[in-house]
Structure formats: C-alpha cells, structure tokens
Amino acid sequence: MITVTGATGNIGRTLVELLAGAGEEVVAVSRQAQPAHHTAGVRWARGTVGEAASLRPALEGSRVLFLLLGGELNSRGESPDTLLSAATDAGVERIVLVSSQGSATRPEAASHARLREFEGAVRTSGLDFTVLRPGGFASNAFAWAETVRSERRVFAPFGDVALPVVDPADIAAVAAAALREDGHTGRTYELTGPAPISPREQAAALAEALGEEVAFVELSREQAHAHLAQFMPEQVIAGTLDILGLPLPAELAVSPDVADVLGRPATPFGAWAARNLPAFR
C-alpha cells in the first residue's frame, strides 16, 4: 500500500491517478474531505504532514510514503523526526520526499531551511528514500488565471529572466516511478522543464494556446513582494524572489533527470498551458 500526502494538489492529484491506474492500493491524504470527483478504488483520509498523529491511521499497513510539505509547513511545524517515527512505527519502508532545487543551490537561505531539515531527517532515517528537487512549477502560472480571464493580462516581476519551469505532472510521474520501482533508492533527482522560459514568454505561450493576445505587465520586486505577502511567509518570499530575479547558474540549468527516469523528454510550458487552458478562458 502507498500513502500519498498532499493528494489534492498539483502533484498529488496526478500521482494518485497514476498509482491507482497502475493497480496500486492507495491511501490519499488531504486536509479536506474526500473530493466529489475522486479516483475510483482510492481510500481517502484526512490528515496533515504538520500533525503526525493525524497521519497514523493513513500510514497503517503502508510500505511506501509520498511526503509533500505545503503552505506554512515549509516554514514551521513539528520536527520531521516525529513524522518519520510515526511512519516507521506503521511499517513504512520507503519514502519519496518532494524537496526543492533551492534547498541545494541556496544552502544558507532561510526560505528553504525547513526542506533541508526534512531532507536530512529522511536521509538518516534508515529507510529507503528518494529525494525530488524540482525547480519552479509551470503551475505557478495559475496565479495569473484571474487577470488572464478578465483582462487578458499577466502581471509578474522579472519579465525576461528565463528559468526551466517543470510540469507538476512530470514530478508526479517521477514520483510514481520512485514509489513503485527498484533502482531509485538513495537517489536525488533535480527536476526541471526542457528549456528555460521567461514570464514574458509564458504569457506568449498562453496567448498562443488561447488564440488571443495576452499582454505582459512587469511588476517591480516591491510590487511582487506585496502580492506574495498575501499568502506566503515572509522568509519564503525573499528566497522566492531571489531565485526568480537573480537565479544562480545551477537554477538556470536544464536537468536530464526527468528524461532519464521517464524515458521521454520533460514537458514544455506550452503543453502545460494547452492542457490547463480552461483555467485561463
């Protein structure tokens, strides 16, 4: 049995479908109740990575755990050892952890301290593990959906800074391989898209998918900071804007790991945009 945390998110939703489609017994964990449209045969459980006690029922009988932090858990919460103890007590043998590229490229950044803490705990847990380190998500473009729908405009900072954003479905596919297959133990995979693409170019890709013009409006760093402060902890904002505006060479690089694990190229942003077009219409 495989327990999937963050089961309703951009990665988890796809991962649950992939695992169930492959015939795996899946327990899908989310903070909310079972969604109205859910994958048949999947058992849903309420819980949160931030409260290990809430996960114990979902872990009972599982051999494998997909571990995803989210929201405020990226900056605070229980010690990762508390969760790993609960997993070990339940009989979990393998963990696949979603960390972040920034946890390696910016080892001193406060924005990624919590992820580094989880990585360290997983690596020393004695369990089989795989660490996934994605770069920026293509799905961050959902933040533009409202203004694209209402104004056909994208508002974003650092309009011409190009990063190889990754499709969350590719992260899910790599996670499914690491959860189900041998040969991934002890590995750390850097997950990116197939080519760097700037926010201005992403707006152009959305325009192409829509068949309509979409204007790009560049925000200052200060304006972007004010926007992110509405839903992101302060220490995470600074690190995020540093990566978006002043990326390091390693953050600009295209990783081969998606293609190596999946045997196909990583998905380009334009394909992600076309697949998710209803959100922008």
Helices and strands as residue ranges (DSSP letters): E 2-4, H 12-21, E 26-30, E 43-46, H 52-59, E 64-68, G 71-74, H 80-90, E 94-98, H 102-105, G 110-112, H 113-123, E 128-134, G 138-144, H 145-151, E 153-157, H 168-180, E 188-191, H 199-210, E 215-219, H 221-228, H 234-245, H 249-252, H 257-262, H 269-275, G 277-280
